[in-house]
Amino acid sequence: MGNYPKREACDYPFLSKLEDLIGKILKEKKRVFVAVSGKSGVGKSTFGKFVRTRGVGAIPPSTIAVIDDSVMTKEYLFGLIRRKIRIESDRRDDLRPFTKMLSEEKRVIFYISSIPSRRLSRADILITLSLEERERVARLEKRVGHGKKLEDLIRSDPSQEKRQMRYRFKLEGKIPS
């Protein structure tokens, strides 16, 4: 999880559309929930780190919180000190344990998960990331090596999840290799 490739805004061609949608929703309500899904190895965590550190267009990182599976990085002293907060849940809690500890300044919440519907009943925006299968498998091999764990990750398919999540807007994000 900690070995992220360096990404630039051009690696995410949907960023401008995402920025527009977030701006539109923020005119209607105080917070925007963005769910980011995709198969293991497509770059969900890398995208989460990108938005946490770089923002989304004119939306600054200081207004964004990223919860990657069950972990949120909370920054103190203007980002000089970071603390990872892990809150596991086996039921839909709509991320309440995290959101209740966020300041009002955090207006855009990204939830990164292969299957966001396990914790979220609804999101304003759903982003589904994808990657060429050969590249995805190569990333997984680098992450876990060979064996059963690799086979399980390759076969896992979040689209088979029975539990549904409502959303207003959906973006497809093809990640370049």
C-alpha positions in Angstrom: 0.0 0.0 0.0 2.8 2.4 0.6 4.6 2.1 -2.8 2.7 4.5 -5.0 3.7 5.4 -8.5 4.1 9.1 -9.1 1.0 10.4 -10.8 0.1 13.7 -12.5 -3.2 15.3 -13.2 -3.0 14.1 -16.8 -3.1 10.5 -15.6 -6.7 11.1 -14.5 -8.6 12.5 -17.5 -11.9 12.6 -15.6 -10.5 15.1 -13.0 -12.1 18.2 -14.7 -15.5 16.5 -14.8 -15.1 15.5 -11.2 -14.2 19.0 -10.2 -17.3 20.4 -12.0 -19.6 17.8 -10.3 -18.1 18.5 -6.8 -18.6 22.3 -7.4 -22.2 21.8 -8.5 -23.0 19.6 -5.4 -21.3 21.9 -3.0 -23.7 24.6 -4.1 -26.6 22.4 -2.8 -25.1 20.9 0.3 -22.3 21.2 2.9 -20.5 17.9 2.1 -19.9 15.7 -1.0 -19.3 12.0 -0.7 -17.2 10.4 -3.5 -16.9 6.6 -3.6 -14.0 5.3 -5.6 -14.2 1.6 -6.6 -12.5 -0.8 -8.8 -10.7 -4.2 -8.8 -7.6 -4.8 -6.7 -4.5 -3.3 -8.3 -6.1 -0.7 -10.5 -4.8 2.3 -8.5 -7.5 3.3 -6.1 -5.1 4.0 -3.2 -2.8 5.9 -5.6 -5.7 8.0 -6.7 -6.7 8.6 -3.1 -3.2 9.8 -2.2 -3.2 12.0 -5.3 -6.4 13.9 -4.3 -5.3 14.0 -0.6 -2.0 15.7 -1.5 -2.9 17.6 -4.7 -6.6 18.3 -4.5 -9.0 18.2 -7.4 -8.4 21.1 -9.8 -9.3 24.3 -7.8 -10.5 22.2 -4.9 -7.6 22.4 -2.4 -6.4 19.4 -0.4 -7.2 21.2 2.8 -10.9 20.7 2.1 -10.6 17.0 1.2 -10.6 13.9 3.5 -9.7 10.5 2.1 -10.7 7.3 3.8 -8.9 4.4 2.2 -10.8 1.2 3.2 -10.9 1.7 6.9 -8.0 4.2 7.3 -8.1 7.9 7.3 -4.9 10.1 7.6 -5.6 13.1 9.9 -3.2 16.0 9.7 -2.2 18.3 12.5 -0.1 21.4 12.7 -0.6 22.4 9.1 0.3 18.9 7.8 3.5 18.6 9.7 2.2 15.8 11.8 0.0 13.0 10.4 -1.8 10.3 12.3 -3.5 7.3 10.7 -6.9 6.4 12.2 -8.3 2.9 11.5 -11.9 2.2 12.2 -13.1 -1.1 11.0 -16.8 -1.9 10.5 -18.6 -5.0 9.3 -21.9 -3.1 8.6 -23.0 0.0 6.7 -22.3 3.0 8.9 -22.0 5.6 6.1 -18.6 6.5 7.6 -20.1 8.2 10.6 -17.2 7.3 12.9 -14.9 9.2 10.6 -17.1 12.1 9.6 -17.9 13.0 13.2 -14.2 13.7 13.8 -13.8 15.9 10.7 -13.8 19.7 10.9 -16.3 21.6 8.8 -13.4 22.6 6.5 -13.4 19.0 5.1 -16.2 19.3 2.6 -15.2 16.6 0.2 -15.0 13.0 1.5 -13.4 10.3 -0.7 -14.1 6.7 0.3 -11.7 4.3 -1.4 -12.7 0.6 -1.5 -13.1 -2.2 -4.0 -16.7 -2.5 -2.7 -17.8 0.8 -1.2 -21.4 -0.4 -0.7 -20.2 -2.5 2.2 -20.0 0.8 4.3 -21.9 3.3 2.2 -25.6 3.2 1.4 -25.2 6.3 -0.9 -22.7 8.6 -2.5 -23.0 11.8 -4.5 -20.4 10.5 -7.0 -19.2 7.0 -7.8 -15.9 6.7 -9.6 -15.1 3.3 -11.0 -11.4 2.9 -11.9 -10.1 0.4 -14.4 -6.7 -0.6 -15.8 -5.6 -2.9 -18.6 -5.7 -6.4 -17.1 -2.1 -7.3 -17.9 -0.9 -4.2 -16.0 -3.3 -4.9 -13.1 -2.0 -8.5 -12.7 1.7 -7.2 -12.9 0.9 -4.7 -10.1 -0.7 -7.4 -7.9 2.3 -9.8 -8.5 4.6 -7.0 -7.4 2.5 -6.4 -4.3 1.8 -10.0 -3.1 4.1 -12.3 -5.1 2.7 -15.5 -6.5 0.4 -18.0 -4.9 -3.2 -18.2 -3.6 -3.4 -14.6 -2.5 -2.5 -13.4 -6.0 -5.1 -15.8 -7.5 -7.8 -14.6 -5.1 -7.1 -11.0 -5.9 -7.1 -11.6 -9.7 -10.4 -13.4 -9.5 -12.1 -11.0 -7.1 -14.8 -9.0 -8.9 -16.4 -6.1 -7.0 -19.2 -5.8 -9.6 -20.6 -9.1 -8.2 -21.4 -7.5 -4.8 -25.1 -8.0 -4.1 -25.5 -4.9 -1.9 -26.2 -1.8 -3.9 -25.2 1.8 -3.2 -27.2 4.8 -4.5 -25.4 7.6 -6.2 -26.2 10.7 -8.2 -23.4 10.7 -10.7 -21.0 8.1 -12.1 -17.6 8.5 -13.7 -15.5 5.8 -15.4 -11.8 6.3 -14.9 -9.4 4.3 -17.2 -6.0 4.6 -15.7 -3.1 4.7 -18.1 -0.4 2.1 -17.7 
